[in-house]
Amino acid sequence: MTNISANGRQTSPQTNGHNNGKSISQNGNGQLPMPAERNRAVTQFDRPVVLKQSPLWSRIIIWTIISGTAIAILLAFVLKLEEAIPATGQLEPLGAVKEIQPPVSGVVSEIHVKDGERVKKGQLLLSLDPEATSSELASLRRIRANLVRQNQLYANPTLGSGSEQIGNLSSRRSKTQDRQALIEENRLLRAQLSGEATSSNFSAEELARLQSGLAQKSSNEASLSARLAQLSEELAAKNIELEQNQIQLESSKETLKLNQETANDIKEVFEKGGIAKIQYKNQLNEVQTGLAEVARLQKEEIRLRKEKSQILERTAQTRAEGRNQGATDKRTIQDRMAANRQSIAGIDSQLSKEAIADDKQIEDNKRQIAEIDNRLNQAQVTMKYQELRAPVDGVVFDLKPNTSGFVVNASEPILKIVPADNLQAKVFITNQEIGFVKQNFEKKGELKVDVRIDSFPFSEFGDVKGTLTSIGSDALPPTEVRQFYSFPATIDLEEQRLTKNDLNLPLQSGMSVNVNIKVRKRTIMSIFTDKFTKQADNLKRL
């Protein structure tokens, strides 16, 4: 309790151990009043005055809290906030990335751009070495000339020289010459039969041959007799060898037969343990040795008979030659002419078959020439494609050649160009958030989106406004990078750059983005109740 002194100052009650709790007022300087003063104070105030604080401020504070709470609750039911669904992705060009493949294979001679460099349509990217194409052109032309020459020789073998060894042309040329020689020989023999061997009909060489025919007859007959005698001796010797071989063969067969019978006889004894295994194997070896000896003798007999046949053939041939040596013998000459005609017919048959093969070879060569002509045209076109230029404006990406001498193939891309077209954001919406996004998108046809570029902090550079233009019809399975089921979506950007003050920051393909898709407006109260419901559900699961 607060006391008021006589001079109007506020005093605090003072007590000691003997005043029984009575209040003694103090003067202004904090000292105890004199007895006279104390008596006057008691006279003026016979009891202390109690002061109480006014309740106005307390009521104002309480009603302010109550009003604020009521207004907040009312606003929570009335005011609405934008609900946004987050998603992640990256920027991609509207146009497809161009994979640049060289129209022809070759070797890079010079690289005119770098990875990440911006290029214009038609700008020179790479230069190829034309030396390989030039060499190919020269090689193809040589091959074509050879094929054309082959066809000329196949069509007329007499055109070529003996040094040109192409296919069977050498054989055809030789057979043609043999045929002509046989024709000339028959003409000479016919002249011998008619006796009209005049200088007007024959050349000097043919006349010499005609006149030397009779002179050589005796010499030929003597030579023929000697050759026949030699062949007869060879035949007799061969017959003796053949007889001896037959005797040995019969003996070996008998021995083999005995060894086989012996082996069969002791087999049963061996199986019963009557004789040693080594003895039985020795007998089997004897059988195998006998079989080998019989086979050897049989082969020897075949060889001897073949040699005998060859001797007989040579004997017959020698006798036939002897019959033809009689220049004055009409029949011999006629036989020789007939043989020549037969040889000519055989040569004609062979030449006919070879001509068919040559015709086929000519057709094959023509096809090769046609193919080479196509390759020549391609090589000539290749010479025009030794410079690789950019098909569109864009940025060079994934440049594989890093130095001159790099070999490029027409079937493999050597670089990519990211088009300089407008960029769009391709994002992935989780399957848990797709509900209202797809519902509102199908209802409105588009949704507003705030696109934040991860490369540029949002707090400093802000975001880019965009519009959701498409959503995938089905969820994509998780991947190593994106470990959740998601729906792909495409967002068109209103701006292709971020601007702050005088700083202009262009966006680039491949930049990662975080987006907020505005799907609907919700009251603040519904947001709180939704969170409360989720917490309650979580408690139920515990």
C-alpha positions in Angstrom: 0.0 0.0 0.0 1.2 3.5 -0.9 1.0 6.4 1.7 0.8 10.1 1.0 2.7 12.5 3.3 1.5 15.9 4.5 3.6 17.7 1.9 2.0 15.6 -0.8 5.0 13.3 -1.4 4.6 9.6 -1.6 6.2 7.7 1.2 6.7 4.1 2.0 5.8 2.6 5.3 8.8 2.1 7.6 8.8 -0.4 10.5 11.1 -1.6 13.1 10.9 -4.2 15.8 9.0 -2.0 18.3 6.4 -0.1 16.3 4.1 -3.0 15.8 3.8 -2.4 12.1 2.8 1.2 12.3 3.6 3.5 9.4 6.1 6.3 10.0 6.2 8.8 7.2 9.5 10.4 6.0 10.1 14.0 5.0 11.3 15.1 1.7 14.9 14.4 2.4 14.3 10.8 3.3 14.7 11.5 7.1 12.2 10.6 9.7 9.9 13.6 10.5 10.0 15.3 13.8 7.3 14.5 16.3 5.5 17.7 15.6 5.4 17.1 12.0 4.3 13.5 12.5 1.4 14.7 14.7 0.3 17.2 12.0 0.3 14.4 9.4 -1.8 12.2 11.5 -4.2 15.1 12.1 -4.6 15.8 8.4 -4.9 12.1 7.2 -6.4 9.8 9.6 -5.8 6.7 7.2 -3.8 5.9 4.0 -5.2 6.5 0.4 -5.2 3.5 -1.9 -4.6 4.3 -5.7 -5.8 1.8 -8.4 -4.8 1.8 -12.1 -7.6 2.5 -14.6 -8.9 -0.7 -16.6 -9.2 1.3 -19.9 -5.9 0.2 -21.4 -6.5 -3.4 -20.5 -9.8 -3.4 -22.2 -8.3 -1.8 -25.3 -5.6 -4.4 -25.5 -8.0 -7.3 -25.0 -10.5 -6.0 -27.6 -7.7 -5.3 -30.0 -6.5 -8.9 -29.7 -10.1 -10.2 -30.1 -10.8 -8.0 -33.1 -7.5 -8.9 -34.8 -8.1 -12.6 -34.3 -11.6 -12.3 -35.6 -10.5 -10.3 -38.6 -7.7 -12.8 -39.3 -10.1 -15.7 -39.1 -12.5 -13.8 -41.4 -9.7 -13.0 -43.9 -8.6 -16.6 -43.7 -12.0 -17.6 -44.9 -12.3 -14.8 -47.5 -8.9 -14.1 -48.9 -7.4 -16.5 -51.5 -3.8 -17.3 -52.4 -2.4 -18.8 -55.6 -1.6 -22.5 -55.2 1.5 -23.4 -57.3 2.8 -26.9 -58.1 6.6 -27.1 -58.3 8.5 -29.0 -61.1 12.0 -29.2 -62.4 13.5 -29.6 -65.9 15.7 -27.8 -68.4 15.6 -25.4 -71.3 15.4 -26.9 -74.8 15.2 -25.3 -78.2 11.9 -25.3 -80.1 13.6 -26.7 -83.1 15.3 -30.1 -83.1 19.1 -30.3 -82.6 20.8 -30.7 -85.9 23.2 -33.6 -86.2 25.7 -32.7 -88.9 26.9 -35.6 -91.0 29.4 -35.1 -93.8 27.8 -36.0 -97.2 31.0 -37.9 -98.0 33.7 -39.7 -96.1 37.1 -38.1 -95.9 40.0 -36.6 -93.9 39.6 -33.3 -92.1 42.2 -30.8 -93.3 41.0 -27.7 -91.3 38.6 -27.0 -88.5 37.0 -23.5 -88.6 34.9 -23.5 -85.5 35.1 -24.4 -81.8 32.8 -26.3 -79.5 30.3 -23.8 -78.0 30.8 -21.2 -80.8 27.8 -19.5 -82.3 27.5 -19.9 -86.0 25.4 -18.5 -88.8 23.6 -20.4 -91.5 26.1 -21.1 -94.3 29.1 -20.5 -92.2 32.1 -22.8 -93.0 32.6 -25.5 -90.3 35.1 -28.0 -91.6 37.3 -28.5 -94.7 38.1 -32.0 -96.0 41.3 -33.0 -97.7 40.6 -33.4 -101.4 43.7 -35.6 -102.0 42.0 -38.9 -101.2 39.1 -38.1 -103.5 41.5 -37.1 -106.3 43.4 -40.4 -105.9 40.1 -42.3 -106.0 39.2 -40.5 -109.2 42.5 -41.5 -110.8 42.2 -45.1 -109.6 38.6 -45.4 -110.9 39.6 -44.0 -114.3 42.5 -46.5 -114.5 40.2 -49.4 -113.6 37.6 -48.3 -116.1 40.3 -48.0 -118.9 41.5 -51.6 -118.1 37.9 -53.0 -118.3 37.3 -51.2 -121.6 40.6 -52.7 -122.9 39.5 -56.2 -121.7 36.2 -56.0 -123.5 38.1 -55.0 -126.7 40.4 -58.0 -126.4 37.6 -60.4 -125.5 35.7 -59.2 -128.6 38.8 -59.6 -130.9 41.7 -61.6 -129.3 44.0 -60.9 -132.2 44.2 -57.2 -131.2 46.3 -57.8 -128.1 50.0 -58.6 -127.8 51.3 -61.7 -126.1 52.3 -59.7 -123.0 48.7 -58.9 -122.2 47.6 -61.7 -119.9 43.9 -61.1 -119.3 41.6 -64.0 -118.3 41.7 -66.8 -120.9 42.7 -64.5 -123.8 46.2 -66.1 -124.0 44.6 -69.5 -124.3 42.1 -68.2 -127.0 44.9 -66.6 -128.9 47.0 -69.8 -128.8 44.0 -71.9 -129.9 43.2 -69.5 -132.7 46.8 -69.7 -133.9 46.7 -73.5 -133.7 43.5 -73.6 -135.6 45.0 -71.4 -138.3 48.1 -73.7 -138.4 45.9 -76.8 -138.9 44.0 -75.1 -141.7 47.3 -74.2 -143.4 48.5 -77.8 -142.9 45.4 -79.3 -144.5 45.8 -76.9 -147.4 49.4 -78.1 -147.8 48.4 -81.8 -147.6 45.6 -81.3 -150.1 48.2 -79.8 -152.4 50.4 -82.9 -152.0 47.5 -85.1 -152.9 46.6 -83.2 -156.0 50.2 -82.5 -157.1 49.5 -78.8 -157.6 52.3 -77.6 -155.4 53.1 -74.5 -157.5 54.7 -71.4 -156.3 51.6 -69.4 -157.0 49.6 -71.4 -154.5 52.1 -71.6 -151.7 54.7 -69.4 -150.1 58.4 -70.2 -150.3 58.2 -71.7 -146.8 55.3 -74.0 -147.7 57.1 -75.1 -150.8 60.2 -76.0 -148.8 58.0 -78.0 -146.4 56.4 -79.8 -149.3 59.7 -80.7 -150.9 61.3 -81.8 -147.6 58.4 -84.2 -146.9 59.6 -87.0 -149.0 63.2 -86.5 -147.9 62.2 -87.0 -144.3 60.1 -90.0 -144.8 62.9 -92.5 -144.5 64.3 -90.7 -141.5 60.9 -90.6 -139.9 60.3 -94.3 -140.4 63.7 -95.2 -138.8 63.0 -92.9 -135.9 59.5 -94.5 -135.6 60.9 -98.0 -135.5 63.4 -97.0 -132.8 60.7 -95.4 -130.7 58.4 -98.4 -131.1 61.2 -100.7 -130.1 61.9 -98.7 -127.0 58.2 -98.6 -126.0 58.0 -102.3 -126.6 60.9 -102.9 -124.2 59.3 -100.6 -121.6 56.1 -102.5 -122.0 57.8 -105.8 -121.5 59.5 -104.6 -118.4 56.3 -103.2 -117.0 54.5 -106.5 -117.6 57.3 -108.3 -115.6 56.9 -105.9 -112.8 53.1 -106.3 -112.9 53.4 -110.1 -112.8 55.8 -110.0 -109.8 53.5 -107.6 -108.0 50.5 -109.9 -108.6 52.5 -112.9 -107.2 53.4 -110.8 -104.1 49.8 -109.7 -103.7 48.5 -113.2 -103.8 51.1 -114.3 -101.3 50.2 -111.4 -99.0 46.5 -112.1 -99.2 47.1 -115.8 -98.2 49.3 -114.7 -95.3 46.7 -112.1 -94.2 44.0 -114.8 -94.4 46.0 -117.1 -92.2 46.7 -114.3 -89.7 43.1 -113.3 -89.5 42.0 -117.0 -89.0 44.6 -117.3 -86.2 43.5 -114.1 -84.6 39.9 -115.3 -84.6 40.9 -118.7 -83.2 42.9 -117.3 -80.3 40.4 -114.5 -79.5 38.1 -116.8 -77.6 41.1 -118.4 -75.8 42.4 -114.9 -74.9 39.0 -113.8 -73.6 39.0 -116.9 -71.3 42.5 -116.1 -70.1 44.2 -119.0 -71.9 46.9 -116.8 -73.5 48.7 -113.6 -72.6 47.3 -110.3 -73.8 50.6 -109.4 -75.5 50.4 -112.5 -77.6 46.9 -111.7 -78.7 47.9 -108.1 -79.5 50.9 -109.3 -81.5 48.6 -111.5 -83.6 46.4 -108.5 -84.2 49.4 -106.4 -85.2 50.3 -109.2 -87.7 46.8 -108.8 -89.2 47.2 -105.0 -89.5 50.6 -105.4 -91.0 49.2 -107.8 -93.6 46.3 -105.5 -94.4 48.7 -102.6 -94.9 50.9 -104.8 -97.2 47.9 -105.9 -99.3 46.8 -102.3 -99.6 50.3 -101.2 -100.7 50.6 -104.0 -103.3 47.1 -103.1 -104.6 48.1 -99.5 -105.0 51.3 -100.7 -106.7 49.3 -102.8 -109.1 47.1 -99.8 -109.9 50.2 -97.7 -110.5 51.8 -100.3 -112.8 48.7 -100.8 -114.8 48.4 -97.1 -115.2 52.0 -96.9 -116.4 51.4 -99.8 -118.8 48.3 -98.0 -120.1 50.4 -94.9 -120.7 53.0 -97.0 -122.6 50.3 -98.5 -124.7 48.9 -95.0 -125.4 52.3 -93.7 -126.4 52.8 -96.7 -128.6 49.5 -96.2 -130.3 50.2 -92.5 -130.6 53.7 -93.2 -132.1 52.2 -95.6 -134.6 49.6 -93.1 -135.5 52.3 -90.5 -136.1 54.2 -93.0 -138.2 51.2 -93.4 -140.4 51.0 -89.7 -140.9 54.7 -89.5 -141.8 54.2 -90.9 -145.3 54.0 -87.7 -147.3 53.3 -89.7 -150.4 50.9 -92.1 -148.9 47.5 -90.8 -149.9 45.7 -92.5 -147.0 48.1 -91.2 -144.5 47.7 -87.7 -145.8 43.9 -88.1 -145.7 44.0 -89.4 -142.2 46.2 -86.5 -141.2 43.7 -84.1 -142.8 40.8 -85.8 -141.1 42.7 -85.6 -137.8 43.4 -81.9 -138.4 39.7 -81.3 -139.2 38.8 -83.1 -136.0 41.2 -81.0 -134.1 39.9 -77.9 -135.8 36.4 -78.9 -134.8 37.5 -79.5 -131.2 39.2 -76.1 -131.2 36.1 -74.5 -132.6 34.1 -76.1 -129.9 36.4 -74.9 -127.2 36.6 -71.5 -128.7 32.8 -71.4 -128.8 32.5 -72.3 -125.1 35.2 -69.7 -124.3 33.4 -67.2 -126.4 30.3 -67.7 -124.3 32.4 -67.3 -121.2 34.0 -64.2 -122.7 30.6 -62.8 -123.6 29.6 -63.2 -120.0 32.8 -61.6 -118.9 32.1 -58.7 -121.2 28.7 -58.3 -119.7 30.2 -58.4 -116.2 32.8 -55.8 -117.3 30.0 -53.6 -118.7 28.2 -53.8 -115.3 31.5 -52.9 -113.5 32.0 -50.1 -115.9 28.5 -48.8 -115.2 29.2 -49.1 -111.4 32.5 -47.3 -111.9 30.8 -44.6 -113.9 28.4 -44.1 -110.9 31.3 -44.0 -108.5 33.1 -41.5 -110.8 30.1 -39.3 -110.7 29.9 -39.6 -106.9 33.6 -38.9 -106.6 33.2 -35.8 -108.8 30.3 -34.7 -106.6 32.4 -35.4 -103.6 35.0 -33.0 -104.9 32.3 -30.4 -104.6 31.5 -31.3 -101.0 34.9 -30.8 -99.5 33.6 -27.9 -97.4 31.0 -28.5 -94.6 28.8 -25.5 -93.8 26.2 -24.8 -91.1 22.6 -25.5 -92.2 21.0 -23.3 -89.5 21.9 -20.6 -87.0 22.9 -22.0 -83.7 25.6 -23.1 -81.3 28.2 -25.8 -82.1 27.9 -28.7 -79.7 29.7 -32.1 -79.4 32.4 -31.3 -82.0 34.2 -34.6 -82.5 37.1 -33.6 -84.8 39.7 -31.9 -82.6 42.6 -31.7 -85.0 43.4 -32.0 -88.7 43.8 -35.6 -90.0 40.5 -36.7 -88.3 38.8 -39.4 -90.4 35.0 -38.7 -90.9 32.4 -41.2 -92.2 29.3 -40.3 -94.1 27.2 -42.5 -91.7 28.4 -40.8 -88.5 27.6 -37.3 -87.2 30.7 -35.2 -86.4 29.0 -32.3 -84.6 25.6 -31.0 -83.5 24.2 -27.5 -83.8 21.7 -26.3 -81.2 19.3 -24.0 -83.1 19.2 -20.4 -82.1 15.4 -20.5 -82.1 13.3 -19.5 -79.0 13.8 -21.8 -76.0 11.1 -23.6 -74.1 11.2 -25.3 -70.8 10.6 -29.0 -70.6 9.8 -30.0 -67.1 8.6 -33.1 -65.2 5.6 -33.1 -62.9 5.4 -35.8 -60.2 2.5 -38.1 -60.4 1.4 -36.9 -56.9 1.0 -33.3 -58.2 -0.5 -33.9 -61.6 -4.2 -34.0 -60.5 -5.1 -30.3 -60.4 -2.5 -29.4 -63.0 -4.1 -31.6 -65.6 -7.6 -30.8 -64.6 -7.1 -27.0 -64.8 -5.0 -27.4 -68.0 -7.8 -29.3 -69.8 -10.3 -26.8 -68.5 -8.4 -23.6 -69.4 -6.2 -24.8 -72.2 -3.1 -23.1 -70.6 -1.7 -22.3 -67.2 0.6 -19.5 -66.0 4.0 -20.5 -64.8 6.9 -18.8 -63.0 10.2 -20.1 -64.4 13.3 -19.7 -62.2 16.6 -20.2 -63.9 19.0 -22.1 -61.6 22.1 -20.4 -63.2 20.8 -17.0 -62.1 19.7 -16.5 -58.4 16.0 -15.7 -58.2 16.5 -13.2 -55.4 18.8 -11.1 -57.5 17.6 -11.6 -61.1 14.0 -12.7 -60.7 12.2 -15.2 -62.9 10.7 -15.5 -66.4 7.0 -15.8 -67.0 5.7 -18.6 -69.0 2.7 -20.6 -70.1 2.1 -24.3 -69.8 1.2 -25.5 -73.3 1.3 -29.3 -73.1 1.2 -32.3 -70.7 2.2 -35.9 -71.4 -0.7 -38.4 -71.6 1.1 -41.0 -69.4 3.7 -41.1 -66.7 7.3 -41.8 -67.5 9.1 -44.4 -65.3 11.9 -43.3 -63.0 15.5 -42.9 -64.2 18.8 -42.5 -62.5 18.6 -38.7 -62.7 14.8 -38.5 -62.1 13.9 -41.0 -59.5 10.2 -40.7 -59.5 7.2 -41.3 -61.9 6.5 -38.1 -63.7 4.5 -36.5 -66.5 6.5 -34.5 -69.1 5.2 -30.9 -69.7 6.2 -28.1 -72.0 6.3 -24.4 -71.1 6.6 -21.5 -73.5 8.6 -18.6 -72.2 7.5 -14.9 -72.6 11.2 -13.7 -72.6 14.4 -15.4 -73.8 16.6 -13.5 -71.4 16.8 -12.1 -67.9 17.3 -8.4 -67.5 18.5 -6.4 -64.5 19.3 -2.8 -64.8 21.6 -2.6 -67.8 22.6 -6.3 -67.5 21.2 -8.5 -70.3 21.5 -12.3 -69.6 20.4 -14.5 -72.6 19.1 -17.9 -71.8 20.8 -21.0 -73.2 19.7 -24.5 -74.1 20.4 -27.0 -71.3 20.0 -24.6 -68.4 18.2 -26.3 -65.4 15.0 -24.6 -64.2 12.6 -24.8 -61.3 9.0 -23.8 -62.1 5.9 -23.0 -60.2 2.7 -23.9 -62.1 -0.3 -21.8 -60.9 -3.2 -24.2 -60.8 -5.9 -22.6 -58.6 -6.7 -20.1 -55.8 -7.3 -21.4 -52.2 -8.4 -19.7 -49.0 -5.9 -19.4 -46.3 -8.1 -21.4 -44.0 -8.3 -24.3 -46.4 -4.5 -24.4 -46.5 -4.3 -24.6 -42.7 -7.0 -27.2 -42.5 -5.3 -29.2 -45.2 -2.1 -29.2 -43.2 -3.9 -30.1 -40.0 -5.7 -33.0 -41.7 -2.4 -34.3 -43.0 -0.8 -34.1 -39.5 -3.8 -35.9 -38.1 -3.5 -38.6 -40.7 0.1 -39.0 -39.8 -0.7 -39.3 -36.2 -3.2 -42.1 -37.0 -0.6 -44.0 -38.8 1.7 -44.0 -35.7 
